[in-house]
Amino acid sequence: MPHDFTDELPLWSEPDAQGVLANICTKHGVDPDVLRDLVRIEREYQHMGRAHGIYEEFDEALSRIA
């Protein structure tokens, strides 16, 4: 997978934020990797005039939540 730059966002680059994220994900039964993937998908499509295919990618990522 190409570098998606999510690791440079404060939510993933700051240890305090990572701890908060981990606690919230655990509380709500969400895999933090799924959340990261959703952010990556949104960032890939954010500058497109039309986000054709984004819903399919969201569905695929969300299907990994058990």
Protein Blocks (a to p, Z undefined) as FASTA:
>chain_A
ZZehlmmpmklmpmklmmmmmmmmmmnopafklmmmmmmmmmmmmmpfblghklmmmmmm
mmmpZZ
